[in-house]
Amino acid sequence: MTTPSAIQIFGQNRLDKYCVLSATSGVALLPNIYDQKPDTVWQSSGGNSDTVVQNVDISFKTAAGISVSQDFDTVILLNHNLKLTTAMLSPDGTNWDYITGWVPTFTAPNIISSLPYPQHTPSYDFTGGVPYFRLHMFSTQTANQEKSIGELKFVKSIATLNVLSDWKRKDAVKSGFMRMSDGSAVAWQDWQKVEGTLSLQNVSLVDKQAILAAIAANDFLTFAFFYNFDPTEIFEFRVVEPPQIGFDRKSQLYSLDLSLKER
């Protein structure tokens, strides 16, 4: 039996609706990679050969549409079929160069992949952050398929917690049920979002400080609850209430209760 792995907490996903995206193909489907719905995917068109490279380019922007360099050290891919993949970086969106030290071969549909940090290429140093990122896709896990991605996230690691935890999930949903005049039933659902309370025990001072600082600095945090047990349990959450904090003087460890609502 697989034992659930540590809870991983990351900063805010830097890929959002304000970014400008382009692709070799499948441009109309690009919003699917940041819509919080892994089942809706971006898919290439005409890329169903492992000899045909497909690119997805991201230009990071602020809400005002201003170009910005983003600081991240991890790429998360959900519900994807990519195999041999690498990345290219650019200081200006025109001159591209391969990232140094990241040529993964993916073997699973849900992946958390650490990037070399800070990122650089043979020609450029991105210590201050990355303004343009290109996902450069060669092959698929089943050979010669259209390349596809359900969710793509660029995040920075905050804490990895090998601690006692309790995740009480209670989703919010907008739905309804009614009976028609003939007695037949009609059901509908507009949306469903993940909510709940995460209780953490035996948290060190260093991790407590890192988590509280991240809550203060980010509108949303990204949580991977049981990555090696259920890798689909990765969500972007707002901490909607001030954390409840306890302290055990004997062990000198903290407890944290976090009220979370999905982005």
C-alpha positions as CSV (number, residue, x, y, z in Angstrom):
1,M,0.0,0.0,0.0
2,T,1.3,3.5,-0.9
3,T,1.7,5.9,2.0
4,P,0.6,9.4,1.1
5,S,3.6,11.7,0.7
6,A,4.3,15.0,2.3
7,I,2.1,18.0,1.7
8,Q,3.8,20.4,-0.7
9,I,2.9,24.1,-0.6
10,F,3.8,26.4,-3.4
11,G,3.3,30.0,-4.2
12,Q,0.8,31.5,-6.6
13,N,0.6,30.1,-10.1
14,R,2.1,32.7,-12.4
15,L,0.2,31.5,-15.4
16,D,-3.2,33.2,-15.4
17,K,-5.7,35.0,-17.7
18,Y,-3.5,38.1,-17.9
19,C,-0.6,36.2,-19.6
20,V,-0.4,36.3,-23.4
21,L,-0.2,32.8,-24.9
22,S,0.6,31.5,-28.3
23,A,1.2,28.1,-29.8
24,T,2.3,26.2,-32.9
25,S,-1.3,25.0,-33.2
26,G,-4.5,24.7,-31.1
27,V,-4.5,28.4,-30.2
28,A,-8.2,28.6,-29.5
29,L,-7.8,25.9,-26.8
30,L,-4.9,27.7,-24.9
31,P,-7.2,29.1,-22.1
32,N,-7.8,25.5,-21.0
33,I,-4.4,25.3,-19.5
34,Y,-5.2,27.7,-16.7
35,D,-8.9,27.3,-16.2
36,Q,-8.6,25.1,-13.0
37,K,-10.2,22.2,-14.9
38,P,-7.7,19.5,-15.8
39,D,-10.4,17.7,-17.8
40,T,-10.5,20.5,-20.4
41,V,-7.3,20.4,-22.4
42,W,-5.2,22.2,-24.9
43,Q,-4.5,19.9,-27.8
44,S,-2.2,20.4,-30.7
45,S,-3.5,20.1,-34.3
46,G,-1.3,18.3,-36.7
47,G,1.2,17.4,-34.0
48,N,0.4,13.7,-33.9
49,S,3.9,12.6,-34.7
50,D,6.9,12.4,-32.4
51,T,9.0,14.0,-35.2
52,V,6.8,17.2,-35.1
53,V,7.7,19.7,-32.4
54,Q,4.9,21.8,-30.8
55,N,5.5,24.9,-28.8
56,V,3.4,26.8,-26.2
57,D,4.7,30.2,-25.5
58,I,3.9,32.3,-22.4
59,S,4.5,36.0,-22.0
60,F,4.0,36.9,-18.4
61,K,1.9,40.0,-17.8
62,T,0.4,42.0,-15.0
63,A,-3.4,42.8,-14.8
64,A,-2.5,46.1,-16.5
65,G,-1.0,44.2,-19.4
66,I,2.6,45.2,-18.5
67,S,5.4,42.6,-19.2
68,V,6.8,41.2,-16.0
69,S,9.5,38.7,-15.0
70,Q,8.2,35.9,-12.8
71,D,10.1,34.0,-10.2
72,F,9.3,30.3,-10.0
73,D,11.2,27.0,-9.5
74,T,8.7,24.4,-10.3
75,V,6.5,23.4,-13.3
76,I,3.3,21.4,-12.7
77,L,1.5,19.6,-15.5
78,L,-1.8,17.9,-15.0
79,N,-3.7,15.5,-17.3
80,H,-1.0,15.8,-20.0
81,N,0.4,13.2,-22.4
82,L,3.9,14.7,-23.0
83,K,7.0,12.6,-22.9
84,L,10.3,14.1,-24.1
85,T,9.9,17.8,-23.3
86,T,12.2,20.8,-22.6
87,A,11.9,24.5,-22.3
88,M,13.2,27.7,-23.9
89,L,13.5,31.1,-22.3
90,S,13.7,34.5,-23.8
91,P,14.5,38.0,-22.5
92,D,12.3,39.7,-25.2
93,G,10.0,37.1,-26.8
94,T,12.1,37.1,-30.0
95,N,15.5,35.5,-29.1
96,W,15.1,32.1,-27.5
97,D,17.6,29.7,-25.9
98,Y,17.2,26.3,-24.3
99,I,17.0,26.3,-20.5
100,T,20.1,24.7,-19.0
101,G,19.7,21.5,-17.1
102,W,16.0,20.6,-17.7
103,V,15.3,17.9,-20.3
104,P,12.8,15.7,-18.5
105,T,11.2,12.5,-19.9
106,F,7.7,12.3,-18.4
107,T,6.1,9.0,-17.7
108,A,2.9,10.0,-15.9
109,P,-0.1,12.2,-16.7
110,N,0.4,14.4,-13.5
111,I,3.8,15.8,-12.9
112,I,5.6,18.2,-10.4
113,S,9.0,18.9,-11.9
114,S,11.6,21.1,-10.3
115,L,13.5,23.5,-12.5
116,P,17.1,24.5,-12.1
117,Y,17.0,27.7,-10.0
118,P,17.7,30.4,-10.8
119,Q,17.1,29.6,-14.5
120,H,19.6,30.4,-17.1
121,T,20.5,29.5,-20.7
122,P,23.9,29.4,-22.4
123,S,23.2,33.0,-23.6
124,Y,21.1,34.6,-20.8
125,D,20.8,34.7,-17.1
126,F,17.3,34.9,-15.6
127,T,18.3,35.3,-11.9
128,G,15.7,38.1,-11.6
129,G,12.9,36.1,-13.1
130,V,11.6,34.8,-16.4
131,P,9.6,37.1,-18.7
132,Y,9.0,34.6,-21.6
133,F,8.8,30.8,-21.3
134,R,8.4,28.3,-24.1
135,L,7.3,24.7,-23.5
136,H,9.1,22.7,-26.3
137,M,7.3,19.4,-26.8
138,F,8.8,16.6,-28.8
139,S,7.0,13.3,-28.1
140,T,4.0,11.8,-26.3
141,Q,3.9,8.9,-23.8
142,T,1.9,6.9,-26.3
143,A,3.8,7.4,-29.5
144,N,2.6,9.7,-32.2
145,Q,-0.4,11.3,-30.4
146,E,-1.6,14.9,-30.5
147,K,0.2,16.7,-27.6
148,S,-2.2,17.7,-24.9
149,I,-2.1,19.6,-21.5
150,G,-4.9,19.9,-19.0
151,E,-3.3,22.4,-16.6
152,L,0.1,24.1,-16.6
153,K,1.4,25.9,-13.5
154,F,4.5,27.9,-12.7
155,V,5.0,28.1,-9.0
156,K,7.7,28.6,-6.3
157,S,8.2,26.0,-3.6
158,I,7.3,27.3,-0.1
159,A,7.4,24.2,2.2
160,T,7.4,20.4,2.1
161,L,5.7,19.1,5.2
162,N,6.3,15.6,6.6
163,V,3.9,16.3,9.4
164,L,0.6,15.0,10.8
165,S,-2.3,16.5,8.8
166,D,-6.0,16.4,8.4
167,W,-7.7,17.6,5.2
168,K,-11.5,18.1,5.7
169,R,-12.8,18.7,2.2
170,K,-16.3,20.1,1.7
171,D,-16.9,21.4,-1.9
172,A,-19.0,24.4,-2.8
173,V,-21.4,23.8,-5.7
174,K,-24.0,25.7,-7.6
175,S,-26.6,23.2,-8.6
176,G,-30.3,22.4,-8.4
177,F,-32.9,19.7,-8.6
178,M,-36.6,20.0,-9.4
179,R,-39.6,17.9,-10.3
180,M,-41.6,18.7,-13.4
181,S,-45.4,18.7,-13.6
182,D,-45.3,15.1,-14.8
183,G,-43.1,14.0,-11.8
184,S,-39.9,13.6,-13.8
185,A,-36.7,14.9,-12.3
186,V,-34.4,17.6,-13.7
187,A,-31.0,18.2,-12.3
188,W,-28.4,20.9,-13.2
189,Q,-25.0,22.1,-12.1
190,D,-23.2,25.2,-13.0
191,W,-20.0,24.7,-11.2
192,Q,-18.2,22.9,-8.3
193,K,-15.2,24.3,-6.4
194,V,-13.0,22.6,-3.7
195,E,-13.1,24.0,-0.2
196,G,-12.1,22.8,3.2
197,T,-9.9,23.1,6.3
198,L,-6.4,21.8,6.3
199,S,-5.0,21.1,9.8
200,L,-1.3,20.8,10.2
201,Q,0.5,19.4,13.3
202,N,4.1,19.5,14.4
203,V,5.1,22.3,12.1
204,S,8.6,23.8,12.7
205,L,9.2,27.5,13.3
206,V,11.0,27.8,9.9
207,D,8.0,26.2,8.0
208,K,5.5,28.2,10.0
209,Q,7.2,31.5,9.2
210,A,7.5,30.5,5.5
211,I,3.8,29.6,5.2
212,L,2.6,32.8,6.9
213,A,4.9,34.9,4.8
214,A,3.6,33.2,1.6
215,I,0.0,33.7,2.7
216,A,0.7,37.5,3.2
217,A,2.6,37.8,-0.2
218,N,0.3,35.8,-2.5
219,D,-3.4,36.1,-3.4
220,F,-3.5,32.3,-3.9
221,L,-1.3,29.3,-2.9
222,T,-0.9,26.0,-4.7
223,F,-1.2,22.8,-2.6
224,A,-0.3,19.2,-3.6
225,F,-1.9,17.1,-0.9
226,F,-0.8,13.5,-1.6
227,Y,1.3,13.7,-4.7
228,N,2.6,10.1,-4.7
229,F,-0.8,8.7,-3.6
230,D,-3.3,10.8,-5.6
231,P,-1.4,13.2,-8.0
232,T,-4.7,14.8,-9.1
233,E,-5.1,16.4,-5.7
234,I,-3.4,19.6,-6.7
235,F,-5.3,22.9,-6.3
236,E,-4.9,26.6,-6.1
237,F,-6.4,28.0,-2.9
238,R,-7.1,31.3,-1.2
239,V,-6.6,31.2,2.5
240,V,-9.8,33.0,3.3
241,E,-9.5,33.4,7.1
242,P,-6.5,34.3,9.4
243,P,-4.8,31.0,10.2
244,Q,-5.4,29.5,13.7
245,I,-2.1,28.9,15.2
246,G,-1.2,26.7,18.3
247,F,2.1,26.2,20.0
248,D,3.4,23.2,22.0
249,R,6.0,24.5,24.5
250,K,7.4,21.0,25.2
251,S,8.0,20.0,21.5
252,Q,8.5,23.6,20.4
253,L,6.3,22.9,17.3
254,Y,3.3,24.6,15.9
255,S,-0.2,23.7,14.7
256,L,-1.9,25.5,11.9
257,D,-5.5,25.4,10.7
258,L,-6.0,26.9,7.2
259,S,-9.4,27.6,5.7
260,L,-9.1,27.1,2.0
261,K,-11.3,28.0,-1.0
262,E,-10.4,27.1,-4.6
263,R,-9.5,29.8,-7.1
